Amino acid sequence: ISAGVDDFGSFSHFEVGINLTKEGFEHIQEVGELVFTYLRLVRATPVQTWVLDEMKTLREVRFRFADDRQPYDLVNALARNLQSYPPAQVLAAPVKLPAPDP
C-alpha cells in the first residue's frame, strides 16, 4: 500500500495505491471497505499540534541547511515559485507549512 498527496497550487490530490496478491484480489470488496473506514477515521481525528510543530521544525532545518544550488537551477525554481507566491516569500514559502484549518 502507498499513499501520497500531489499539490497542484490551487488544489491537492490524495492518492492511495494498493498492490494485491491473487488472494487479496479475491477479497477486493473487504480491502476497499477497510481503506475507506481508515480514511474516515483519519478525517475524524483532529491533527495533533505536536505533529505539526515537528513537521515545521524539520522543514525549517532542511531550509536553513540546504545545499547551495547551481545559479541556473535556483533561478528556474524561483521563477516557478513566483507563479504561486509573492516575491517576498518566493524563497521560503515552498517549504513552510500553511496554517492548519480550524
Contacts in CASP RR format, 6 or more apart in sequence:
PFRMAT RR
TARGET T0000
AUTHOR 0000-0000-0000
METHOD contacts of the structure
MODEL  1
ISAGVDDFGSFSHFEVGINLTKEGFEHIQEVGELVFTYLRLVRATPVQTW
VLDEMKTLREVRFRFADDRQPYDLVNALARNLQSYPPAQVLAAPVKLPAP
DP
1 16 0 8 1.000
1 17 0 8 1.000
1 18 0 8 1.000
1 19 0 8 1.000
2 16 0 8 1.000
2 17 0 8 1.000
2 18 0 8 1.000
3 14 0 8 1.000
3 15 0 8 1.000
3 16 0 8 1.000
3 17 0 8 1.000
4 14 0 8 1.000
4 15 0 8 1.000
4 16 0 8 1.000
5 12 0 8 1.000
5 13 0 8 1.000
5 14 0 8 1.000
5 15 0 8 1.000
6 12 0 8 1.000
6 13 0 8 1.000
6 15 0 8 1.000
9 84 0 8 1.000
16 35 0 8 1.000
16 39 0 8 1.000
18 31 0 8 1.000
18 35 0 8 1.000
20 28 0 8 1.000
20 31 0 8 1.000
24 31 0 8 1.000
47 100 0 8 1.000
52 97 0 8 1.000
52 100 0 8 1.000
55 97 0 8 1.000
56 96 0 8 1.000
56 97 0 8 1.000
59 95 0 8 1.000
59 96 0 8 1.000
59 97 0 8 1.000
60 95 0 8 1.000
62 95 0 8 1.000
63 92 0 8 1.000
63 95 0 8 1.000
69 77 0 8 1.000
78 90 0 8 1.000
78 91 0 8 1.000
81 90 0 8 1.000
81 91 0 8 1.000
81 93 0 8 1.000
81 94 0 8 1.000
82 90 0 8 1.000
84 93 0 8 1.000
84 94 0 8 1.000
85 93 0 8 1.000
85 94 0 8 1.000
END
